[in-house]
Amino acid sequence: MCTVIVRVPENPDAPTRLIAIRDEDPGRPWNPVGPWWPDAFPGVLGVHDVRAGGAWLAADPGAGRLAVLLNRHDDGSLPDADAVSRGILPLASVAGSPPGEAPRTRGFNLLEIDGAASRVVSWDGVRRGVTELAPGTHMIAHDDLDDPRTARITRWLPEFTAADTDAAGAWWAPWLGVIERSTALAATDDRAIIRDHRHLGIPTLSLLICVASVRSHGVELRDATLPAPGTWGPLTF
């Protein structure tokens, strides 16, 4: 149940800002941002899922594209034997191939940023939806964009919206300040951003944070691992 905050600028020449928090099973091996697919996707950087070979987040700096994947509930009708790993989706997206009309994957939300344009492609096992992002600050998790049913969005979207991300240098610092304030909540709280889902029978915790600025002529991407799964602490990007 990952969380993404994205700010789409009014001026298309300004950067789109993004913070993405990855929630995953700590026992599932992964690699941090790097060029893990030199043959199939040359020039692409991303967070590598070692087990399935795909990406949680991928970027093609040369093309000014970034995509990040969030799991979404689906109808459960796709047999396991027929399901394709969702990790191919961010890689294909930054290579210029967005999801088709009926993906053979489990449910997902895929945020796609292409220069000044941003959209969310969603799939629930039955219906493919596309939501274009208007200028402003948005949050995405396991339901719809800016969905008030998602407690962390209702609680924290106003604070992310109010935070300034126009400063030079570590522009992400005000957003990290919001995340740090959110950790006054237990990681099991529905409103939490740094999360622990084990009480729900799901073995995932927050592990990693990525920050990115995307323009049509490039992507600046950094990552930092949390000091322990589901635990906030000093970060080095």
DRENLUM-919615 format. One record per residue (C-alpha): residue number from 1; z, x, y negated. Coordinates in steps of 0.05 Angstrom, whole numbers, always signed. Each point is the difference from the previous one (the first is absolute). Layout:
BEGIN
n->NUM c3->Z c1->X c2->Y
...
This chain:
BEGIN
n->1 c3->+0 c1->+0 c2->+0
n->2 c3->-24 c1->+50 c2->-51
n->3 c3->+1 c1->-11 c2->-75
n->4 c3->-52 c1->+18 c2->-52
n->5 c3->+4 c1->-3 c2->-76
n->6 c3->-65 c1->+6 c2->-38
n->7 c3->-16 c1->-3 c2->-75
n->8 c3->-72 c1->-17 c2->-19
n->9 c3->-15 c1->+21 c2->-71
n->10 c3->-32 c1->-42 c2->-54
n->11 c3->-44 c1->+59 c2->-19
n->12 c3->-46 c1->+17 c2->+59
n->13 c3->+0 c1->+73 c2->-22
n->14 c3->+75 c1->+4 c2->+10
n->15 c3->+28 c1->+17 c2->+69
n->16 c3->+24 c1->-52 c2->+51
n->17 c3->+71 c1->+19 c2->+19
n->18 c3->+30 c1->-10 c2->+69
n->19 c3->+64 c1->+11 c2->+38
n->20 c3->-1 c1->-15 c2->+75
n->21 c3->+61 c1->+1 c2->+45
n->22 c3->-14 c1->+7 c2->+74
n->23 c3->+44 c1->-35 c2->+52
n->24 c3->-11 c1->+24 c2->+71
n->25 c3->+36 c1->+16 c2->+65
n->26 c3->+30 c1->+69 c2->-11
n->27 c3->-18 c1->+17 c2->+72
n->28 c3->-74 c1->-10 c2->-13
n->29 c3->-31 c1->+68 c2->-17
n->30 c3->-37 c1->+8 c2->-66
n->31 c3->-26 c1->+53 c2->-48
n->32 c3->+8 c1->+0 c2->-76
n->33 c3->-58 c1->-3 c2->-49
n->34 c3->-56 c1->+47 c2->+23
n->35 c3->-73 c1->+5 c2->+21
n->36 c3->+12 c1->-22 c2->+72
n->37 c3->-70 c1->-28 c2->+14
n->38 c3->-48 c1->+57 c2->-21
n->39 c3->-56 c1->-21 c2->+48
n->40 c3->+1 c1->-76 c2->-4
n->41 c3->+22 c1->-5 c2->-73
n->42 c3->-12 c1->+65 c2->-37
n->43 c3->+36 c1->+6 c2->-66
n->44 c3->+49 c1->-56 c2->+16
n->45 c3->+75 c1->+11 c2->-7
n->46 c3->+53 c1->-44 c2->+30
n->47 c3->+64 c1->-13 c2->+38
n->48 c3->-19 c1->+10 c2->+73
n->49 c3->+25 c1->-44 c2->+57
n->50 c3->+0 c1->+51 c2->+57
n->51 c3->+5 c1->-51 c2->+56
n->52 c3->-60 c1->-43 c2->-18
n->53 c3->-38 c1->+52 c2->-41
n->54 c3->-9 c1->-43 c2->-62
n->55 c3->+32 c1->-3 c2->-69
n->56 c3->+53 c1->-41 c2->-35
n->57 c3->-27 c1->+22 c2->-68
n->58 c3->-65 c1->+35 c2->-14
n->59 c3->-36 c1->+26 c2->-62
n->60 c3->-68 c1->+30 c2->-15
n->61 c3->+11 c1->+38 c2->-65
n->62 c3->-74 c1->+14 c2->-8
n->63 c3->-16 c1->-74 c2->+1
n->64 c3->+60 c1->-24 c2->-39
n->65 c3->+23 c1->-45 c2->+57
n->66 c3->+68 c1->-13 c2->+32
n->67 c3->+22 c1->-51 c2->+53
n->68 c3->+68 c1->-15 c2->+29
n->69 c3->+17 c1->-44 c2->+60
n->70 c3->+58 c1->-49 c2->+6
n->71 c3->+13 c1->-40 c2->+64
n->72 c3->-3 c1->-76 c2->-6
n->73 c3->+20 c1->-56 c2->+48
n->74 c3->-58 c1->-29 c2->+39
n->75 c3->-10 c1->-57 c2->+49
n->76 c3->+10 c1->+46 c2->+61
n->77 c3->-62 c1->-24 c2->+36
n->78 c3->-34 c1->+68 c2->+6
n->79 c3->+15 c1->+31 c2->+69
n->80 c3->+29 c1->+70 c2->-3
n->81 c3->-57 c1->+27 c2->+41
n->82 c3->-50 c1->-24 c2->-53
n->83 c3->+37 c1->+23 c2->-62
n->84 c3->-26 c1->+59 c2->-40
n->85 c3->+50 c1->+43 c2->-38
n->86 c3->+8 c1->-20 c2->-73
n->87 c3->+2 c1->+74 c2->-18
n->88 c3->-76 c1->+3 c2->-4
n->89 c3->-1 c1->-49 c2->-58
n->90 c3->+23 c1->+46 c2->-57
n->91 c3->-46 c1->+55 c2->+24
n->92 c3->-61 c1->-45 c2->+5
n->93 c3->+18 c1->-32 c2->-67
n->94 c3->-1 c1->+65 c2->-40
n->95 c3->-64 c1->+19 c2->+36
n->96 c3->-31 c1->-64 c2->-29
n->97 c3->+7 c1->-48 c2->+58
n->98 c3->+52 c1->-54 c2->-14
n->99 c3->+25 c1->-46 c2->+55
n->100 c3->-50 c1->-50 c2->+27
n->101 c3->+8 c1->-75 c2->+6
n->102 c3->+36 c1->+0 c2->+67
n->103 c3->+35 c1->+66 c2->+12
n->104 c3->+22 c1->+14 c2->+72
n->105 c3->+69 c1->+22 c2->-23
n->106 c3->+69 c1->-30 c2->-10
n->107 c3->+15 c1->-31 c2->-67
n->108 c3->+0 c1->+43 c2->-62
n->109 c3->-3 c1->+6 c2->-75
n->110 c3->-45 c1->+56 c2->-23
n->111 c3->+4 c1->+22 c2->-72
n->112 c3->-66 c1->+31 c2->-21
n->113 c3->-7 c1->+37 c2->-66
n->114 c3->-70 c1->+22 c2->-21
n->115 c3->+1 c1->+31 c2->-68
n->116 c3->+23 c1->-54 c2->-49
n->117 c3->-6 c1->-57 c2->+51
n->118 c3->+56 c1->-21 c2->+47
n->119 c3->+4 c1->-54 c2->+53
n->120 c3->+39 c1->-21 c2->+61
n->121 c3->-36 c1->-18 c2->+64
n->122 c3->+45 c1->-41 c2->+46
n->123 c3->-7 c1->-21 c2->+72
n->124 c3->+46 c1->-47 c2->+39
n->125 c3->-40 c1->-3 c2->+65
n->126 c3->-38 c1->-62 c2->-24
n->127 c3->-19 c1->+7 c2->-72
n->128 c3->-23 c1->+60 c2->-42
n->129 c3->+20 c1->-5 c2->-73
n->130 c3->-18 c1->+43 c2->-60
n->131 c3->+42 c1->+1 c2->-64
n->132 c3->-25 c1->+38 c2->-60
n->133 c3->+57 c1->+31 c2->-41
n->134 c3->+2 c1->-18 c2->-73
n->135 c3->+26 c1->+52 c2->-50
n->136 c3->+75 c1->+5 c2->+4
n->137 c3->+54 c1->+20 c2->+50
n->138 c3->+0 c1->-28 c2->+71
n->139 c3->+39 c1->+6 c2->+65
n->140 c3->-24 c1->-8 c2->+71
n->141 c3->+39 c1->-3 c2->+65
n->142 c3->-11 c1->-42 c2->+64
n->143 c3->-21 c1->-65 c2->-35
n->144 c3->-47 c1->-14 c2->-58
n->145 c3->-8 c1->+40 c2->-63
n->146 c3->+60 c1->-11 c2->-47
n->147 c3->+26 c1->-51 c2->+50
n->148 c3->+65 c1->-33 c2->-23
n->149 c3->+18 c1->-12 c2->+73
n->150 c3->+12 c1->+75 c2->+6
n->151 c3->+71 c1->+12 c2->-27
n->152 c3->-12 c1->+72 c2->-22
n->153 c3->-60 c1->-22 c2->-41
n->154 c3->+38 c1->-56 c2->-35
n->155 c3->+58 c1->+47 c2->-15
n->156 c3->-35 c1->+64 c2->-22
n->157 c3->-70 c1->-17 c2->-25
n->158 c3->+27 c1->-15 c2->-71
n->159 c3->+34 c1->+68 c2->-2
n->160 c3->-62 c1->+37 c2->+23
n->161 c3->-41 c1->-38 c2->-51
n->162 c3->+48 c1->+20 c2->-56
n->163 c3->+1 c1->+74 c2->+20
n->164 c3->-47 c1->+47 c2->-38
n->165 c3->-49 c1->+41 c2->+41
n->166 c3->-42 c1->+29 c2->-57
n->167 c3->+40 c1->+64 c2->-10
n->168 c3->-34 c1->+67 c2->+14
n->169 c3->+26 c1->+40 c2->+59
n->170 c3->+45 c1->-37 c2->+49
n->171 c3->-25 c1->-69 c2->-21
n->172 c3->+31 c1->-30 c2->+63
n->173 c3->+72 c1->+16 c2->-21
n->174 c3->+15 c1->-68 c2->-32
n->175 c3->-24 c1->-35 c2->+63
n->176 c3->+43 c1->+45 c2->+43
n->177 c3->+57 c1->-20 c2->-45
n->178 c3->-11 c1->-72 c2->+19
n->179 c3->-1 c1->+19 c2->+73
n->180 c3->+64 c1->+40 c2->-7
n->181 c3->+35 c1->-60 c2->-33
n->182 c3->-24 c1->-43 c2->+58
n->183 c3->+38 c1->+44 c2->+49
n->184 c3->+65 c1->-31 c2->-25
n->185 c3->-21 c1->-54 c2->+51
n->186 c3->+10 c1->+13 c2->+74
n->187 c3->-64 c1->+22 c2->+35
n->188 c3->+6 c1->-63 c2->+42
n->189 c3->-1 c1->-46 c2->-61
n->190 c3->-64 c1->-42 c2->-7
n->191 c3->-5 c1->+24 c2->-72
n->192 c3->+3 c1->+74 c2->+18
n->193 c3->-59 c1->+46 c2->-12
n->194 c3->+27 c1->+58 c2->+42
n->195 c3->+7 c1->-37 c2->+65
n->196 c3->+29 c1->-2 c2->+70
n->197 c3->-27 c1->-55 c2->+46
n->198 c3->+38 c1->+16 c2->+63
n->199 c3->+46 c1->-60 c2->-9
n->200 c3->-63 c1->-43 c2->+7
n->201 c3->-18 c1->+33 c2->+66
n->202 c3->-55 c1->+42 c2->-34
n->203 c3->+9 c1->+76 c2->+6
n->204 c3->-28 c1->+16 c2->-69
n->205 c3->+34 c1->+33 c2->-60
n->206 c3->-26 c1->+27 c2->-66
n->207 c3->-24 c1->+72 c2->+11
n->208 c3->-48 c1->+22 c2->-54
n->209 c3->-21 c1->-13 c2->-72
n->210 c3->-69 c1->+15 c2->-29
n->211 c3->-19 c1->-1 c2->-73
n->212 c3->-72 c1->-2 c2->-23
n->213 c3->-43 c1->-5 c2->-62
n->214 c3->-71 c1->-23 c2->+12
n->215 c3->-59 c1->+6 c2->-47
n->216 c3->-74 c1->-7 c2->+14
n->217 c3->-7 c1->+76 c2->-1
n->218 c3->+61 c1->+19 c2->+41
n->219 c3->+66 c1->-15 c2->+35
n->220 c3->+66 c1->+36 c2->-10
n->221 c3->+43 c1->-11 c2->+61
n->222 c3->+70 c1->+26 c2->+17
n->223 c3->+50 c1->-17 c2->+54
n->224 c3->+74 c1->+10 c2->+14
n->225 c3->+41 c1->-12 c2->+62
n->226 c3->+67 c1->-36 c2->-6
n->227 c3->+60 c1->+44 c2->+19
n->228 c3->+13 c1->-45 c2->+60
n->229 c3->-33 c1->-64 c2->+25
n->230 c3->+21 c1->-59 c2->-43
n->231 c3->+41 c1->+45 c2->-46
n->232 c3->-12 c1->+15 c2->-73
n->233 c3->+10 c1->+70 c2->-28
n->234 c3->-34 c1->+54 c2->-43
n->235 c3->-75 c1->+3 c2->+11
n->236 c3->-49 c1->+57 c2->-8
n->237 c3->-72 c1->-22 c2->-9
